[in-house]
Amino acid sequence: MSKLLFIRYNKPSGILEGGAQGTQKNYNILCRILGAENVTTYCINDKESSNSDYFNGFFLMFQNYFLGLTSKKMNYIVDIAFNYDYVFIDRSVFGIIAKRLVESGYKGKIITFFHNVEKLYFRARVQWWKPWRYFIVRCADKNDFFSCKYSDKIIVLNSRDNFEIEKRYHRSADELIPVALKDKYISYKNDNLTCVEPICLFLGAYFPPNNEGVLWFIKNVYPYVNIKMIIAGKGMSKLKEENNLPEEIEVYSDVPDLTPFFNSSDFMILPIFKGSGMKVKTCESLMYGKNIIATNEAFEGYELDYDKVGGLCNTAEEFIDRINYFSKNPIPQFNQYSRQIFLEKYSEDAIIDKFRRILL
């Protein structure tokens, strides 16, 4: 049986952000195809490196080393890679690994998974006024280029990212594999209708596009609708600390299990306006059979009927009208259409054959 080296940024932890959930999905599927005993993981950010490893981190970016990848770690990866038939690089921001492998004479297959177009991701993530932003974005851009030039196969999430990659780096994806998740939904009887004062859940980690979206919603929509609003996500206590939010809005940070929030909410509210890739929070919402009211960006890459899933809204007026309509016209709290779309298109079982094509 073929052996694969799986290179990821972080070790899995109890609370996974969207990108980390995507990484774990990739790992799960590769283990299902090749067997867990044939997949070896190497974590770039191993939490065990000494501070001296990162002392020259800023200067390493000039050599296109990024996010804790050091010369020592790079040499180790190149040394062990020759024991494997595949090297799967889970993030194009580590494209320099593909470059070094090719230059070192590695004969196996190099596969790189683009969770985003990283240049666009870091341009959105790092505030424009920070002096190091230029160097971070430049480094991400260079690694995207290396991923395209030196990988045998590249995988992107959707046609939008593929278009950007073609335009910037003149390489087309070998597979478009959308965001997907291992099915964690446990069915429970729920015949409830949505409330007159619906419980609306915003799910997302503390991250500029998420923060901007939810603050925009609180300012421009929340005063004109009758809802109970809940915000939950990794690090979201900072949002409450930094902003004067209405006291009645509930904020939960670093919750290990979001299942009770999904089960008790009437609607997912996803007012996201910036980003790259696809939003994992949308996939989670589909998995739990939720009604979803969201923007084009939150629905980017998902093939579904917006009206059946809840509603597509991009302006304050559209959000207000849609939410007020559902306050007057309750619908089932559990959206069977959302759940079915997840099973058919965005579960691990739905996409495993695409990974098989890449490997075989």
C-alpha positions in Angstrom: 0.0 0.0 0.0 1.2 3.5 -0.8 2.4 5.7 2.0 1.6 9.4 2.4 3.2 12.2 4.4 0.5 14.7 5.6 1.9 18.1 6.3 -0.4 20.3 8.4 0.0 23.6 10.3 -1.4 22.7 13.7 -2.0 19.6 15.7 -5.7 19.0 16.1 -7.1 20.4 19.3 -10.4 20.4 21.1 -11.7 23.6 19.5 -11.3 23.7 15.7 -11.7 26.8 13.6 -13.0 26.6 10.1 -9.7 26.0 8.4 -8.6 23.4 11.0 -11.9 21.5 10.4 -11.1 21.5 6.7 -7.6 20.1 7.5 -9.1 17.4 9.7 -11.5 16.4 6.9 -8.6 16.0 4.5 -6.8 13.8 7.0 -9.8 11.7 7.7 -10.5 11.0 4.0 -6.8 10.2 3.2 -6.8 7.7 6.1 -10.0 6.2 4.8 -8.5 5.7 1.3 -5.0 4.6 2.2 -5.5 3.3 5.8 -4.5 5.3 8.9 -1.3 3.2 9.3 -0.1 4.5 5.9 -0.6 8.2 6.7 2.0 10.0 8.7 1.4 13.5 10.0 4.0 16.3 10.4 2.9 19.5 12.1 4.7 22.7 11.3 3.5 24.5 14.4 4.4 21.8 16.9 4.4 24.0 20.0 7.6 22.3 21.0 10.1 24.5 19.2 12.3 26.9 21.2 11.9 30.6 21.0 15.2 30.8 19.1 13.5 28.9 16.2 11.3 32.0 15.7 13.8 34.7 16.5 14.5 35.3 12.9 10.9 34.7 11.8 10.4 38.0 10.2 13.6 37.7 8.2 12.7 34.1 7.1 9.7 35.6 5.3 12.2 37.2 2.9 13.2 33.6 2.0 9.5 32.7 1.8 9.4 30.6 5.0 6.1 31.2 6.8 4.0 30.4 9.9 6.7 28.8 12.0 8.3 26.9 9.1 12.1 27.1 9.8 15.2 25.9 7.9 15.6 23.1 10.4 12.0 21.9 9.9 12.3 22.2 6.1 15.5 20.0 6.1 13.7 17.4 8.2 10.7 17.3 5.9 12.9 16.9 2.8 14.9 14.1 4.5 11.8 12.0 5.5 9.8 12.7 2.4 11.8 10.2 0.4 10.2 7.4 2.5 6.7 8.3 1.1 4.9 7.9 -2.2 2.9 11.1 -1.6 3.4 14.3 0.2 0.2 16.1 0.9 0.7 19.8 1.8 -2.4 21.1 3.6 -2.2 24.8 2.8 -0.6 26.5 -0.2 1.1 29.0 2.2 3.7 26.2 2.5 4.4 26.1 -1.2 8.1 26.5 -0.6 8.1 22.9 0.7 7.0 21.7 -2.8 9.8 23.8 -4.3 12.4 22.3 -2.0 11.2 18.8 -2.6 11.4 19.1 -6.4 14.8 20.7 -6.1 16.0 17.8 -3.9 15.0 15.2 -6.4 11.9 13.8 -4.7 10.2 11.4 -7.2 6.8 10.9 -5.4 3.6 12.9 -6.0 3.3 16.3 -4.4 -0.3 17.3 -3.7 -1.2 20.8 -2.4 -4.6 21.8 -1.0 -5.6 25.4 -1.3 -7.9 26.3 1.6 -7.9 29.9 0.2 -6.0 32.0 -2.3 -3.6 32.8 0.6 -2.6 36.2 -0.7 -6.3 37.3 -0.6 -6.8 35.6 2.8 -3.9 37.4 4.5 -4.7 40.7 2.8 -8.1 40.4 4.5 -6.8 39.1 7.8 -4.0 41.6 8.5 -5.1 45.2 9.0 -3.9 47.6 6.3 -2.2 49.9 8.8 0.2 47.2 10.3 3.7 47.8 8.9 4.4 44.2 8.3 1.3 43.6 6.2 3.2 44.1 2.9 5.7 41.4 3.8 3.2 38.9 5.0 1.0 39.3 1.9 4.0 39.1 -0.4 5.2 35.9 1.3 1.8 34.3 1.0 1.7 35.3 -2.7 5.1 33.7 -3.4 4.1 30.5 -1.7 0.8 30.3 -3.7 3.0 30.6 -6.8 5.4 27.9 -5.6 2.4 25.6 -4.9 1.2 26.0 -8.4 4.6 25.6 -10.1 6.0 22.7 -8.1 3.0 20.6 -7.1 2.0 17.6 -9.2 -1.7 18.1 -8.2 -3.4 21.1 -6.7 -6.9 21.1 -5.2 -9.1 24.2 -4.7 -12.4 24.7 -3.1 -14.5 26.4 -5.8 -14.5 28.0 -9.2 -13.9 31.5 -7.8 -10.6 30.4 -6.3 -9.7 28.5 -9.4 -10.3 31.6 -11.5 -8.0 33.7 -9.2 -5.3 31.0 -9.4 -5.5 30.8 -13.2 -5.3 34.6 -13.4 -2.5 35.1 -10.9 -0.3 32.0 -11.4 -1.4 30.5 -14.8 -2.3 27.1 -13.3 -5.7 25.4 -13.2 -6.8 23.1 -10.4 -6.7 19.4 -10.9 -9.8 19.0 -8.7 -12.4 21.3 -7.3 -13.3 19.8 -3.9 -15.7 21.9 -1.8 -15.7 22.3 1.9 -17.1 19.1 3.5 -17.3 17.8 7.1 -17.5 14.5 8.9 -21.2 14.1 9.8 -21.6 14.7 13.5 -25.3 15.3 13.5 -27.2 13.2 16.0 -30.9 13.2 15.0 -33.3 14.3 17.7 -37.0 14.8 17.4 -37.7 18.4 16.6 -41.1 19.4 15.1 -40.9 23.0 16.4 -41.7 26.0 14.4 -39.5 29.1 14.5 -40.4 31.6 17.2 -42.1 34.9 16.7 -38.9 36.3 18.3 -36.5 33.9 16.5 -33.2 32.9 18.1 -30.6 33.9 15.6 -27.1 32.5 15.8 -23.9 34.0 14.4 -21.1 31.5 14.3 -17.5 32.4 13.6 -14.1 32.9 15.2 -12.6 36.3 16.1 -11.3 37.3 12.7 -11.6 40.6 10.8 -14.2 39.6 8.1 -16.3 37.9 10.8 -16.0 40.9 13.2 -16.8 43.4 10.5 -19.8 41.4 9.3 -21.4 40.9 12.7 -20.8 44.5 13.8 -22.4 45.7 10.6 -25.4 43.5 11.3 -25.7 44.8 14.9 -25.6 48.4 13.7 -27.7 48.2 10.6 -30.2 45.3 11.1 -30.5 44.4 14.7 -32.4 47.6 15.9 -35.1 47.0 13.3 -35.9 43.3 13.9 -37.3 41.4 16.9 -34.8 38.6 17.5 -32.8 37.1 20.3 -29.2 37.2 19.0 -26.4 34.8 20.0 -22.7 35.1 18.9 -20.5 32.1 19.4 -17.0 31.3 18.2 -13.3 30.9 19.2 -12.0 34.1 20.7 -15.2 36.0 20.4 -15.0 37.4 23.9 -12.6 39.9 22.4 -15.4 41.3 20.2 -17.5 42.0 23.3 -14.6 43.5 25.2 -13.7 45.9 22.3 -17.1 47.0 21.3 -20.2 48.4 23.0 -22.6 45.6 22.2 -26.2 45.7 23.3 -26.4 44.0 26.7 -29.1 41.5 25.6 -26.8 40.0 22.9 -25.3 36.9 24.2 -21.6 36.2 23.4 -19.9 32.8 24.0 -16.2 32.2 23.4 -14.2 29.0 23.0 -17.2 26.7 23.4 -16.0 23.1 23.1 -19.3 21.8 21.7 -21.6 24.0 19.6 -24.3 21.4 19.1 -26.7 22.9 21.8 -26.4 26.2 20.0 -27.3 24.7 16.7 -30.2 22.7 18.1 -31.8 25.6 19.9 -31.4 28.3 17.2 -34.1 29.2 14.7 -31.9 30.8 12.1 -28.2 31.1 11.3 -27.3 34.7 10.4 -24.1 34.9 8.3 -23.5 38.5 7.2 -20.0 38.0 5.7 -18.9 40.3 3.0 -15.1 39.5 2.5 -13.0 36.4 2.1 -11.6 33.7 0.0 -12.3 30.0 -0.2 -15.6 28.8 1.3 -17.1 29.3 4.7 -17.0 26.2 6.9 -19.7 27.7 9.2 -22.1 27.4 6.2 -21.3 23.7 5.9 -21.8 23.2 9.6 -25.2 24.9 9.4 -26.3 22.6 6.6 -25.1 19.6 8.5 -27.3 20.5 11.5 -30.3 21.2 9.2 -30.5 24.9 9.9 -32.4 27.7 8.3 -29.7 30.0 6.9 -30.0 33.7 6.1 -26.7 34.8 4.6 -24.8 36.9 2.0 -23.3 35.9 -1.3 -19.9 35.5 0.4 -21.2 33.1 3.0 -22.9 31.1 0.3 -19.9 31.2 -2.1 -19.1 27.8 -3.6 -22.3 26.2 -2.3 -24.8 24.9 -4.9 -28.3 25.2 -3.3 -31.6 27.0 -3.5 -31.3 30.1 -1.4 -35.0 30.4 -0.7 -35.3 26.8 0.4 -32.4 27.1 2.8 -33.5 30.4 4.2 -32.6 33.4 2.2 -29.9 35.3 0.3 -29.5 38.9 1.7 -26.7 41.4 0.9 -28.2 44.7 2.2 -29.6 45.8 5.5 -33.1 46.2 4.0 -33.0 42.6 2.6 -31.9 41.2 6.0 -34.6 43.2 7.8 -37.4 42.2 5.4 -36.4 38.5 5.4 -36.2 38.2 9.2 -39.4 40.2 9.8 -41.2 37.9 7.2 -40.2 34.8 9.2 -41.2 36.4 12.5 -44.7 36.7 11.0 -44.6 33.4 9.1 -43.0 30.7 11.2 -41.3 27.7 9.4 -40.0 24.4 10.7 -36.9 24.9 12.9 -35.3 21.9 11.4 -34.7 22.5 7.6 -34.8 19.1 5.9 -33.6 20.6 2.6 -30.4 21.9 4.3 -29.7 18.6 5.8 -30.2 16.8 2.5 -27.9 19.1 0.6 -25.2 18.5 3.2 -25.5 14.7 2.8 -25.6 14.9 -1.0 -22.8 17.4 -1.6 -20.8 18.5 1.5 -20.2 15.4 3.7 -17.0 13.4 3.6 -18.9 10.5 1.9 -20.0 12.9 -0.9 -16.5 14.0 -1.8 -14.3 10.9 -1.1 -14.2 9.8 -4.8 -12.6 13.1 -5.8 -9.8 12.4 -3.4 -9.4 8.9 -4.9 -9.0 10.5 -8.3 -6.3 12.7 -7.1 -4.4 9.8 -5.5 -4.9 7.3 -8.3 
